Amino acid sequence: NIAWEKLWGVSWEKFIKLDYNILEDKQVQKLGLIPYLRRAYSGEAVFVPAKEYDVQETSGVGNRRWVQSNIFPIKNESGKIINIVIEQEDITERKQAEETLHSEKQFIDKAIDSLPGIFYLFPQDGKFLRWNRNFEIVSGYTGEEIGRMYPRDFFPVEEYPLVEERIGEVFAKGESFVEANWLSKDGTKTLHYLTGVRVDIDGISCQVGMGIDISDRKQLEEERSKSTKLESIGLLAGGIAHDFNNILTTILSNVSLAKMMLDGEGNDEIKDRLTQSELAGRRAAELTQQLLTFSRGGAPVKKTAMLGNIVRESTGFSLSGSNVKCRHYIDKDLWPCSVDSGQISQVINNL
């Protein structure tokens, strides 16, 4: 027919010659059809797989075409073969479309697998249809295992209600998101931010979405929040410490003046009481110094001091007014230390 002539550049006249033998035709030999023709001559209907041919040599068109062939015999009533039919179809455009789709699919697959988080696709009330490589890595399951699982299988039991509610929201409203713990095969829980969008594929409602590990981000946010709170507390502590320090200065000044006014005999007990009050006031001043150090976020204020004296003063102050007595066993040759005496006293008080 005309299609044959256009495809291969052969004329009708060539095929009506009585002495023409198709099995000896060089062009047919180049097409690789001889083995299939011999099978057809033996009475077999043959399907020739699609093959790409260079039609330039035959038709002069100068390009390559994909051709699919069927060869079958026609028999008379007695079963004798009287004709051989060669039916060929130019499927180049279809092949090119298939190759384009294949290339696009490969591109999409690579794009999905390169996503930083997990990717998933599943129908309503159905198992997973599609996922990326990260999904397998994060979950710890193989592709075969994931294909048998449902979405809620990847979350702790206590989070089932929340996850199922958000999945239902996607199919009802079109989209949703949730922060939930992703449960891996080994039992590890990792906080993820998961999104979902409803899409229709071949008339079936599906959810497509992504999940990103936000555990580090959450921890950082909590640390920032704590830092902000500590900063606020520091400012408050600093203000209180300054005011308290001013009050203590006034008290200590008056105690010192009172001791000076009591110079003379018979006032030893009162002076001793005032001395104890003075020591307590200095201890309180040291505590305010700790508050100021904390408010500035700085290091302790260290000075050279004798630990034995700090221990005696601290225990005496802590036990004053109680029925508990303390005995000290302190080496006389202890070396002086560079310490923040206020903080060391606080440690002993706590003990």
Salt bridges, closest charged atoms under 4 A:
ASP25 OD2 - LYS14 NZ 3.00
GLU44 OE2 - ARG39 NH2 2.74
GLU52 OE2 - ARG64 NE 3.70
GLU57 OE1 - LYS30 NZ 2.96
ASP90 OD2 - ARG65 NH2 2.92
GLU98 OE2 - ARG94 NE 3.99
GLU98 OE1 - LYS95 NZ 3.98
ASP109 OD2 - LYS105 NZ 3.01
ASP109 OD1 - ARG130 NH2 2.15
GLU136 OE1 - ARG133 NH1 2.85
GLU144 OE2 - ARG148 NH1 3.53
GLU145 OE2 - LYS185 NZ 2.99
GLU158 OE2 - LYS189 NZ 3.16
GLU164 OE2 - ARG152 NH1 3.00
GLU179 OE1 - LYS218 NZ 3.45
GLU221 OE2 - ARG217 NE 3.65
ASP263 OD1 - LYS271 NZ 3.90
GLU278 OE1 - LYS259 NZ 3.03
GLU278 OE2 - ARG282 NH2 3.26
GLU286 OE1 - ARG283 NE 3.84
